[in-house]
Amino acid sequence: MSQPTPEGALIPWWKKWLIAARPWALPASTIPVALGTLLPLAVGRSEFHPGRFVLALLAMVVLHFAANMLSDVFDYRRGLDTEVTPVSGAIIRQWLTPEQVRRVALVLFLLGSLIGVWLASMSHWGLLLVGLLGVAIGLNYHFLKAHALGDLAVFLNFGVLGSLGAWVVQTGKFSVWPALWAVPQALLVVAILHANNWRDSFSDREKKVVTVASLLGDHNSLVYYTFLLLAPFVLFLIYILVPRFWLTGMPALPWSLLIILAALPVALSLLRRARRRHEPRHPLEFIVLDGATSEFNWVFGLLSLGGLGIDLVRHLF
C-alpha cells in the first residue's frame, strides 16, 4: 500500500481531501435537486420547505463526494488512474492512501444515508427506496462503468433520482412528472461522461474497460453525443407545448423555461468542436471536450432554474 509522500506532508489536509472529493463536479448532482425543489412550486404551487431543501442538498453533496472517492480507489487499484490532473489524483499523488479514502467514502455514504432517513421521516417513507437505489448505484459505480452501464448510472443518480427525491421531500408525494422533467438535465450529465469515455475509448479497450463509447466506435459516438446535447432542448419544448395543445393530462411547464434556448448556440459550438476532433489544427478541443460539456451542463441548468424562478416571481407579483 502506498504511503503519503514527503511532498504531501507540505499540502494542507483540507486541500488533499478537496482534491479527493472533487467538488467542481457538484453541479451534475445538485442541479437536479434544485430542479426537483422548484418544480412543485412552479407547477403545483406547493408549500416550500427550506429546511428540507438544505438537508436534501447536503445529502446529495455528501453522497456525491463518497461516490467520487470510492470510484477513485477502485480505479487506482485496477490501474485505470495513472496520470495526475490539476483537479484530481489525491491517491495517485500519494497525498492520501487508498485505504484512507475508502474509509472516509464509506463514512460519507453512511452519513448521507442517515440524512436520507431523516428526510423520509419528515416527508414520505417511500423516499427510502429512491435513496437506497441511489446509494447502491454509488457503491457499485466502479463496476457499472466498467461494463458499459456508467451512462445509465449517472442518468439515474445525477438526474432522475435526484429530482424525484427532491420533489418527494417537498411535497410528501410521489409523481412520475419530476422524473420525466429531469431527463433533459440527466442527458447532459451523460454527455459529460460520454465525452470523457469517447476520448479515452482506445485506452479503455486496452484495459478491458467497456463503455458505451467503446461499443459505439468513433462515428456513432458523435451521433450519440449530438443526441445527448440536442435532445434536452426538444424535450423541454415538448414539456411546454404538448400539454397545452395536445395532451391535457400532463402538467405544462411554464413558458419562461423557453429561456433555455439561449444555451443552444453553446451546444452547437460543442458539436462543431466534436466534429473537428481529427483536425491537427485543433488538438486540444477534443481532449477538453468533457470539461467544456460540463460547463454547458452548468449553463443549461442555471437557465432552467432561472426560468422556474421567473415564473415564481411572476406569480408573486
C-alpha positions as CSV (number, residue, x, y, z in Angstrom):
1,M,0.0,0.0,0.0
2,S,1.3,3.4,-0.9
3,Q,2.1,5.9,1.8
4,P,1.8,9.7,1.7
5,T,4.8,11.3,0.1
6,P,7.0,13.9,1.8
7,E,5.6,16.4,-0.7
8,G,2.2,15.5,0.5
9,A,3.2,16.5,4.0
10,L,3.5,20.1,2.9
11,I,0.0,20.2,1.5
12,P,-2.8,21.3,3.9
13,W,-5.0,18.4,4.9
14,W,-8.2,20.2,3.6
15,K,-6.7,20.5,0.1
16,K,-5.9,16.8,-0.1
17,W,-9.5,15.9,0.7
18,L,-10.8,18.7,-1.6
19,I,-8.9,17.0,-4.5
20,A,-10.2,13.6,-3.4
21,A,-13.8,14.8,-3.2
22,R,-13.8,16.8,-6.5
23,P,-16.4,19.4,-5.5
24,W,-16.2,21.0,-9.0
25,A,-18.3,18.1,-10.3
26,L,-21.2,19.0,-7.9
27,P,-23.4,20.9,-10.4
28,A,-24.1,17.5,-12.1
29,S,-25.8,16.3,-8.9
30,T,-27.1,19.5,-7.2
31,I,-28.9,21.0,-10.2
32,P,-31.4,18.1,-10.3
33,V,-32.1,18.6,-6.6
34,A,-32.7,22.3,-7.1
35,L,-35.0,21.5,-10.1
36,G,-36.9,18.9,-8.1
37,T,-37.4,21.5,-5.4
38,L,-38.6,24.4,-7.6
39,L,-40.8,22.3,-9.9
40,P,-43.6,21.6,-7.4
41,L,-43.5,25.3,-6.5
42,A,-43.8,26.4,-10.1
43,V,-46.2,23.7,-11.4
44,G,-48.3,22.8,-8.3
45,R,-47.8,25.9,-6.2
46,S,-46.9,23.7,-3.3
47,E,-45.5,24.9,0.0
48,F,-41.7,25.4,0.1
49,H,-39.8,23.7,3.0
50,P,-36.4,25.4,3.1
51,G,-35.0,23.2,5.8
52,R,-35.8,20.1,3.9
53,F,-34.2,21.6,0.8
54,V,-31.0,22.3,2.6
55,L,-30.9,18.7,4.0
56,A,-31.7,17.2,0.6
57,L,-28.9,19.3,-1.0
58,L,-26.5,18.3,1.8
59,A,-27.3,14.6,1.4
60,M,-26.7,14.8,-2.3
61,V,-23.3,16.6,-1.8
62,V,-22.2,14.1,0.8
63,L,-23.2,11.1,-1.3
64,H,-21.6,12.6,-4.4
65,F,-18.3,13.1,-2.6
66,A,-18.5,9.5,-1.3
67,A,-19.1,8.1,-4.8
68,N,-16.2,10.2,-6.2
69,M,-13.8,8.9,-3.6
70,L,-14.8,5.3,-3.8
71,S,-14.6,5.4,-7.6
72,D,-11.0,6.8,-7.4
73,V,-10.0,4.0,-5.0
74,F,-11.2,1.2,-7.4
75,D,-9.8,3.0,-10.5
76,Y,-6.4,3.3,-8.8
77,R,-6.4,-0.3,-7.6
78,R,-7.3,-1.6,-11.1
79,G,-4.6,0.6,-12.7
80,L,-7.1,2.8,-14.6
81,D,-5.9,6.0,-13.0
82,T,-2.2,6.6,-13.9
83,E,-1.9,10.3,-14.6
84,V,-2.2,13.3,-12.4
85,T,-4.6,16.1,-13.4
86,P,-4.9,19.5,-11.9
87,V,-8.3,18.7,-10.3
88,S,-8.0,15.1,-9.3
89,G,-5.4,12.5,-8.3
90,A,-5.1,12.7,-4.5
91,I,-4.3,9.0,-4.4
92,I,-2.0,9.0,-7.4
93,R,-0.1,11.9,-6.0
94,Q,0.2,9.7,-2.8
95,W,-1.2,12.5,-0.7
96,L,-3.7,10.0,0.6
97,T,-3.7,6.2,0.7
98,P,-6.4,4.2,-1.0
99,E,-7.4,2.8,2.4
100,Q,-7.8,6.3,3.9
101,V,-10.0,7.4,1.0
102,R,-12.1,4.2,1.1
103,R,-12.8,4.6,4.8
104,V,-13.9,8.2,4.5
105,A,-16.0,7.4,1.5
106,L,-17.9,4.7,3.5
107,V,-18.4,7.1,6.4
108,L,-19.8,9.7,3.9
109,F,-22.1,7.0,2.4
110,L,-23.4,6.3,5.9
111,L,-23.8,10.0,6.8
112,G,-25.7,10.7,3.5
113,S,-28.0,7.7,4.1
114,L,-28.8,8.9,7.7
115,I,-29.8,12.3,6.3
116,G,-32.0,10.5,3.8
117,V,-33.7,8.5,6.6
118,W,-34.3,11.8,8.5
119,L,-35.8,13.4,5.4
120,A,-38.0,10.3,4.8
121,S,-39.4,10.7,8.4
122,M,-40.4,14.2,7.5
123,S,-41.9,13.6,4.1
124,H,-42.6,10.1,2.8
125,W,-41.1,6.8,3.8
126,G,-41.1,5.7,0.2
127,L,-38.2,8.2,-0.2
128,L,-36.0,5.4,1.3
129,L,-36.5,3.4,-1.9
130,V,-35.1,6.3,-4.0
131,G,-32.2,6.7,-1.6
132,L,-31.5,3.0,-1.5
133,L,-31.2,2.8,-5.3
134,G,-29.0,5.9,-5.4
135,V,-26.7,4.6,-2.7
136,A,-26.5,1.2,-4.4
137,I,-25.5,2.8,-7.7
138,G,-22.9,5.0,-6.0
139,L,-21.4,2.0,-4.1
140,N,-21.2,-0.1,-7.3
141,Y,-20.4,2.6,-9.8
142,H,-16.9,1.3,-10.4
143,F,-18.4,-2.0,-11.6
144,L,-21.2,-0.4,-13.6
145,K,-18.9,2.0,-15.5
146,A,-16.5,-0.9,-16.5
147,H,-19.4,-2.8,-18.0
148,A,-21.0,-0.1,-20.2
149,L,-23.5,0.9,-17.5
150,G,-21.9,4.1,-16.4
151,D,-24.2,6.2,-18.6
152,L,-27.3,4.6,-17.1
153,A,-25.8,5.1,-13.6
154,V,-25.2,8.8,-13.9
155,F,-28.6,9.2,-15.8
156,L,-30.3,7.9,-12.7
157,N,-28.2,9.3,-9.9
158,F,-27.5,12.7,-11.4
159,G,-30.9,13.4,-12.9
160,V,-34.0,11.3,-12.4
161,L,-33.5,10.1,-8.8
162,G,-32.2,13.5,-7.6
163,S,-35.1,15.4,-9.0
164,L,-37.7,12.8,-7.9
165,G,-36.2,12.6,-4.4
166,A,-36.3,16.4,-4.0
167,W,-39.9,16.5,-5.2
168,V,-40.9,13.9,-2.6
169,V,-39.1,15.8,0.1
170,Q,-41.0,19.0,-0.7
171,T,-44.5,17.5,-1.4
172,G,-44.5,14.3,0.6
173,K,-45.9,12.6,-2.5
174,F,-44.6,10.5,-5.5
175,S,-45.1,11.6,-9.1
176,V,-43.8,10.5,-12.4
177,W,-43.6,14.1,-13.7
178,P,-40.4,15.2,-11.8
179,A,-38.6,12.1,-13.1
180,L,-39.7,12.9,-16.6
181,W,-38.8,16.6,-16.4
182,A,-35.3,15.7,-15.1
183,V,-34.5,13.8,-18.2
184,P,-33.0,16.8,-20.1
185,Q,-30.5,17.6,-17.4
186,A,-29.7,13.9,-16.9
187,L,-28.9,13.6,-20.6
188,L,-26.4,16.4,-20.3
189,V,-24.6,14.7,-17.4
190,V,-24.4,11.6,-19.5
191,A,-22.9,13.8,-22.3
192,I,-20.1,14.8,-19.9
193,L,-19.3,11.1,-19.1
194,H,-19.6,10.2,-22.8
195,A,-17.2,12.9,-23.9
196,N,-14.7,11.6,-21.3
197,N,-15.2,8.0,-22.4
198,W,-15.1,8.8,-26.1
199,R,-11.7,10.5,-25.6
200,D,-10.4,7.5,-23.6
201,S,-12.1,4.7,-25.6
202,F,-8.8,3.4,-27.0
203,S,-7.0,3.2,-23.7
204,D,-10.1,1.8,-22.1
205,R,-10.2,-1.1,-24.6
206,E,-6.6,-1.8,-23.7
207,K,-7.5,-2.0,-20.0
208,K,-10.6,-4.2,-20.8
209,V,-13.0,-1.5,-19.7
210,V,-16.2,-1.5,-21.7
211,T,-18.0,1.8,-22.1
212,V,-20.8,2.9,-24.4
213,A,-18.3,5.0,-26.3
214,S,-16.0,2.0,-26.9
215,L,-19.0,-0.1,-28.1
216,L,-20.3,2.6,-30.5
217,G,-17.0,3.5,-32.1
218,D,-15.9,6.9,-33.2
219,H,-18.6,7.9,-35.7
220,N,-21.6,6.5,-33.7
221,S,-20.1,8.2,-30.6
222,L,-20.5,11.5,-32.5
223,V,-24.1,10.7,-33.3
224,Y,-24.8,9.8,-29.6
225,Y,-23.1,12.9,-28.4
226,T,-25.2,15.0,-30.8
227,F,-28.4,13.4,-29.4
228,L,-27.3,14.0,-25.8
229,L,-26.8,17.7,-26.4
230,L,-29.8,18.5,-28.6
231,A,-32.5,16.2,-27.1
232,P,-32.8,18.3,-23.9
233,F,-34.0,21.3,-25.9
234,V,-36.5,19.2,-27.8
235,L,-37.8,17.6,-24.6
236,F,-38.3,21.0,-22.9
237,L,-40.3,22.2,-25.9
238,I,-42.4,19.1,-25.6
239,Y,-43.0,19.7,-21.9
240,I,-44.0,23.3,-22.5
241,L,-46.1,22.9,-25.7
242,V,-47.6,19.4,-25.8
243,P,-49.7,19.6,-22.6
244,R,-51.1,23.0,-23.7
245,F,-52.2,21.9,-27.2
246,W,-52.5,18.1,-27.3
247,L,-52.1,16.2,-24.0
248,T,-54.3,17.7,-21.3
249,G,-53.5,15.1,-18.7
250,M,-49.9,16.2,-18.4
251,P,-49.0,19.3,-16.4
252,A,-47.4,22.0,-18.6
253,L,-44.1,23.6,-17.7
254,P,-44.1,27.4,-17.6
255,W,-43.4,29.4,-20.8
256,S,-40.5,31.1,-19.0
257,L,-38.5,27.9,-19.4
258,L,-38.0,28.8,-23.1
259,I,-35.1,30.8,-21.7
260,I,-33.1,27.5,-22.1
261,L,-33.0,28.2,-25.9
262,A,-30.3,30.8,-25.1
263,A,-27.9,27.9,-24.5
264,L,-28.5,26.4,-28.0
265,P,-25.6,28.3,-29.6
266,V,-23.3,26.8,-26.9
267,A,-24.5,23.3,-27.7
268,L,-23.9,23.9,-31.5
269,S,-20.4,25.2,-30.7
270,L,-19.6,22.0,-28.8
271,L,-20.8,19.9,-31.7
272,R,-18.5,21.8,-34.1
273,R,-15.6,21.1,-31.7
274,A,-16.5,17.4,-31.6
275,R,-16.6,17.2,-35.4
276,R,-13.1,18.8,-35.6
277,R,-11.7,16.1,-33.4
278,H,-9.4,14.7,-36.1
279,E,-8.2,18.0,-37.4
280,P,-4.5,18.6,-36.4
281,R,-5.2,22.4,-36.1
282,H,-7.4,21.7,-33.1
283,P,-5.5,19.1,-31.0
284,L,-6.8,20.2,-27.6
285,E,-10.5,20.8,-28.3
286,F,-11.4,17.2,-28.2
287,I,-9.2,16.5,-25.2
288,V,-11.1,19.0,-23.1
289,L,-14.5,18.3,-24.6
290,D,-15.7,16.7,-21.3
291,G,-14.8,19.9,-19.4
292,A,-16.5,22.1,-21.9
293,T,-19.6,19.9,-21.8
294,S,-19.6,20.1,-18.0
295,E,-19.6,23.9,-18.3
296,F,-22.5,23.7,-20.8
297,N,-24.4,21.5,-18.3
298,W,-23.9,24.2,-15.7
299,V,-25.2,26.9,-18.1
300,F,-28.2,24.9,-19.1
301,G,-29.1,24.0,-15.5
302,L,-28.8,27.6,-14.4
303,L,-31.1,28.7,-17.2
304,S,-33.6,26.0,-16.3
305,L,-33.6,27.2,-12.6
306,G,-33.8,30.8,-13.8
307,G,-36.8,30.0,-16.0
308,L,-38.6,28.5,-13.0
309,G,-37.6,31.4,-10.8
310,I,-39.0,33.9,-13.3
311,D,-42.3,32.1,-13.3
312,L,-42.5,32.1,-9.5
313,V,-41.7,35.8,-9.3
314,R,-44.3,36.5,-11.9
315,H,-47.0,34.7,-9.8
316,L,-45.9,36.6,-6.7
317,F,-46.5,39.9,-8.3
